[in-house]
Amino acid sequence: MGSTESISHTGFHAGSFSANHETRAAAEAARRRVRIMLATLLPPLPHTEPVAAPAARLTLKTDGTSRGLLDGAWWPRSRDLMSELPALTDALDPLWGRITRIAVNPKHWPVVPRKIPVDGHIVKVGWFAPEIDPHKLLLLSYSTGRWDLLVIPPETGAESAARLMAAASDYDGPPLTASALIAADEARHGVLATDEPLDPDEAREFEGGAAAVSATVPRQAGPPGRASRLIIGM
């Protein structure tokens, strides 16, 4: 009796193992068929190349101690600091040392983030009103110093932007605040956003259609003994 029960018990387990094995094999075969069907029915996703962010549009005073209240001008493409500041710091870090802090007046910036990740480090952003001109950006580098840039409104026409960039980065001045400089240009030439259309070559140059000017190209020569002007991303 004991021997028979032992044989019967062993046979039961062997049969169960065989059945379970067949069930797993059938499930795996079904999964393979599903994968094959999906591979056949779904086309491969197209390969997309990463798109580089547009270069910052800048003019800067260089070479020597300059006069005036501004060190140059920045023409952002939007009022989104989170998307605009990384390109700006990418352009300025090799020239001025790593930018670590930026301060703005919040009047014309809908959102002022406290920190912005840029290439390899974090830039802290603060806002101060009315201490900072609404049309100015203040930048600090832990290794070099402080700079003040005119912020040209993103909606400004290319012709007005070119005039403001030239004025803000001129060696001799003008001795005007950022807002006063914009107001003076508006009073003389009309509203910033209503420029006459430029010819195609000028439009490509000012809107970034031409190749961006990097910090390694020769600078525009100024009068002897005067600071030259560096143009980036125009």
matplotlib code that plots the C-alpha trace (Angstrom):
import matplotlib.pyplot as plt

x = [0.0, 2.8, 4.7, 1.6, 0.8, 4.4, 4.3, 1.0, 2.1, 5.3, 3.3, 0.9, 3.8, 5.4, 2.2, 1.6, 5.1, 4.6, 1.3, 2.7, 5.6, 3.3, 1.2, 4.3, 5.5, 2.2, 2.1, 5.6, 4.7, 1.6, 3.7, 6.2, 3.4, 2.1, 5.6, 5.9, 2.5, 3.4, 6.7, 4.9, 2.0, 3.8, 6.3, 9.6, 9.8, 11.6, 15.1, 15.2, 18.3, 18.4, 17.8, 20.2, 18.8, 19.2, 22.2, 21.7, 21.5, 24.1, 26.3, 29.0, 31.6, 35.1, 38.7, 39.1, 37.2, 34.0, 31.8, 28.1, 25.7, 25.4, 27.9, 25.9, 22.5, 20.6, 17.6, 15.8, 13.3, 10.6, 9.7, 10.5, 13.6, 13.8, 14.3, 16.2, 18.9, 20.8, 21.8, 22.8, 25.1, 26.5, 27.7, 28.9, 30.7, 33.7, 34.0, 33.2, 33.8, 31.0, 27.8, 26.5, 23.7, 21.2, 18.9, 15.9, 12.9, 9.8, 7.8, 8.3, 9.0, 5.8, 7.7, 11.1, 12.5, 14.8, 17.3, 18.0, 20.1, 22.6, 25.5, 27.3, 26.0, 23.1, 22.5, 20.5, 18.0, 16.6, 14.2, 14.3, 11.9, 12.3, 16.1, 16.6, 15.5, 12.7, 14.7, 17.9, 19.5, 22.2, 24.7, 27.3, 30.3, 32.1, 35.4, 35.2, 32.6, 29.2, 27.7, 24.5, 22.8, 20.0, 17.1, 15.5, 11.8, 11.4, 8.7, 11.0, 11.6, 15.0, 15.9, 15.1, 16.9, 20.0, 20.0, 19.6, 22.3, 24.7, 23.9, 24.1, 27.5, 29.0, 32.2, 31.2, 27.8, 25.1, 25.0, 21.3, 19.6, 18.1, 14.6, 15.7, 17.6, 14.5, 12.3, 14.7, 14.7, 10.9, 10.6, 13.0, 12.0, 8.5, 7.2, 9.7, 7.5, 6.4, 9.6, 9.6, 10.5, 14.2, 15.5, 16.1, 19.8, 19.3, 16.4, 18.5, 21.4, 19.3, 16.9, 19.6, 19.2, 22.8, 25.4, 25.7, 28.8, 30.9, 33.2, 36.2, 35.7, 37.6, 35.9, 34.6, 37.4, 36.8, 38.7, 42.3, 42.3, 38.6, 36.8, 35.5, 32.1, 31.6, 28.4, 27.2, 24.3, 23.1]
y = [0.0, 2.4, 1.6, 2.2, 5.5, 6.6, 5.9, 7.6, 10.6, 11.0, 10.6, 13.4, 15.8, 15.0, 15.5, 18.8, 20.0, 19.0, 20.8, 24.0, 23.9, 23.6, 26.5, 28.7, 27.8, 28.6, 32.0, 32.8, 31.9, 34.1, 37.0, 36.5, 36.6, 39.9, 41.4, 40.4, 41.8, 45.1, 45.3, 44.7, 47.1, 50.0, 51.9, 52.9, 56.4, 58.9, 59.9, 63.5, 65.6, 67.9, 71.5, 74.0, 77.0, 80.3, 82.3, 85.3, 88.7, 91.0, 93.9, 94.6, 97.2, 95.7, 96.7, 99.2, 101.3, 102.6, 105.6, 105.7, 103.7, 100.5, 97.8, 96.8, 95.6, 92.3, 91.7, 88.6, 86.8, 86.4, 87.4, 83.8, 84.1, 80.4, 79.9, 83.1, 83.2, 80.0, 81.3, 84.7, 83.1, 80.7, 83.8, 85.8, 83.1, 82.9, 86.7, 87.8, 84.7, 82.5, 84.4, 83.4, 85.9, 87.9, 90.6, 92.2, 94.4, 92.2, 94.8, 93.3, 89.7, 87.6, 85.0, 85.4, 82.0, 81.9, 79.6, 78.7, 75.7, 76.7, 74.9, 73.2, 75.3, 77.2, 80.9, 82.5, 85.1, 87.9, 90.8, 94.2, 97.1, 100.0, 99.7, 98.2, 100.0, 98.0, 97.9, 96.7, 93.4, 93.3, 90.4, 89.4, 87.1, 85.8, 86.1, 89.4, 91.9, 93.5, 94.5, 96.3, 95.5, 97.3, 94.9, 95.7, 94.6, 91.3, 92.9, 95.7, 96.0, 95.2, 98.7, 100.2, 97.3, 98.0, 101.7, 100.8, 98.2, 100.7, 103.4, 101.1, 99.8, 103.0, 103.9, 107.5, 106.9, 108.0, 108.8, 107.7, 105.0, 102.0, 103.4, 106.9, 105.5, 103.6, 106.6, 108.9, 106.5, 106.3, 110.1, 110.5, 107.6, 106.5, 103.4, 100.6, 97.9, 99.8, 99.8, 99.9, 96.5, 96.0, 94.6, 90.8, 91.0, 93.3, 91.2, 88.0, 89.8, 91.2, 88.3, 85.7, 84.2, 84.8, 82.8, 83.9, 85.9, 84.2, 85.6, 84.3, 86.5, 89.8, 92.6, 95.7, 98.2, 101.5, 104.7, 104.6, 104.4, 103.7, 100.5, 98.4, 96.8, 93.1, 91.8, 88.3, 86.3, 88.9]
z = [0.0, 1.0, -2.2, -4.4, -2.7, -3.2, -6.9, -7.3, -5.4, -7.5, -10.7, -9.7, -9.1, -12.4, -14.3, -12.6, -13.5, -17.1, -17.3, -15.7, -18.1, -21.1, -19.8, -19.5, -22.9, -24.5, -22.7, -23.9, -27.4, -27.3, -26.0, -28.9, -31.4, -29.9, -30.1, -33.7, -34.6, -32.9, -34.7, -37.9, -37.4, -35.7, -37.9, -36.3, -34.7, -36.9, -35.8, -34.7, -34.3, -31.3, -32.1, -30.7, -28.8, -30.6, -29.6, -27.3, -29.1, -27.4, -27.8, -25.2, -24.4, -24.3, -23.9, -21.2, -18.7, -20.4, -19.7, -19.3, -17.1, -19.2, -20.2, -23.3, -24.4, -24.6, -26.9, -25.6, -27.8, -25.0, -21.5, -20.2, -18.0, -17.6, -21.4, -22.1, -19.4, -20.3, -23.7, -22.2, -19.6, -22.2, -24.1, -21.1, -19.0, -21.4, -21.5, -17.9, -15.8, -14.5, -13.9, -10.5, -9.8, -11.8, -10.6, -12.4, -11.8, -12.0, -13.9, -17.3, -16.3, -15.6, -13.7, -11.9, -10.9, -7.9, -9.6, -13.2, -14.3, -16.9, -18.5, -15.6, -12.7, -11.1, -11.4, -8.6, -9.7, -7.6, -8.1, -6.7, -7.2, -7.4, -6.9, -10.4, -13.6, -15.3, -18.5, -17.0, -16.1, -13.4, -13.6, -11.0, -11.4, -8.3, -10.1, -11.9, -10.9, -11.9, -15.3, -16.2, -19.5, -21.3, -21.8, -25.2, -25.2, -27.2, -29.4, -30.5, -34.2, -35.6, -36.6, -33.2, -31.5, -33.6, -32.6, -28.9, -29.0, -30.6, -28.1, -25.0, -26.1, -27.2, -25.4, -24.6, -23.3, -23.5, -19.8, -19.6, -17.6, -19.5, -19.4, -20.4, -23.3, -24.6, -24.0, -25.9, -28.9, -28.9, -28.8, -31.7, -33.9, -32.8, -31.1, -30.9, -32.3, -35.4, -37.4, -41.2, -42.7, -43.3, -46.6, -46.6, -45.9, -42.9, -41.6, -41.6, -39.8, -37.0, -36.5, -36.3, -39.8, -40.5, -38.7, -35.1, -34.3, -31.6, -29.0, -31.0, -34.1, -34.4, -32.6, -34.4, -34.4, -32.6, -32.6, -31.3, -27.5, -27.3, -26.4, -29.2, -29.4, -29.3, -31.1, -30.4, -31.9, -34.3]

ax = plt.figure().add_subplot(projection="3d")
ax.plot(x, y, z, "-o")
ax.set_aspect("equal")
plt.show()
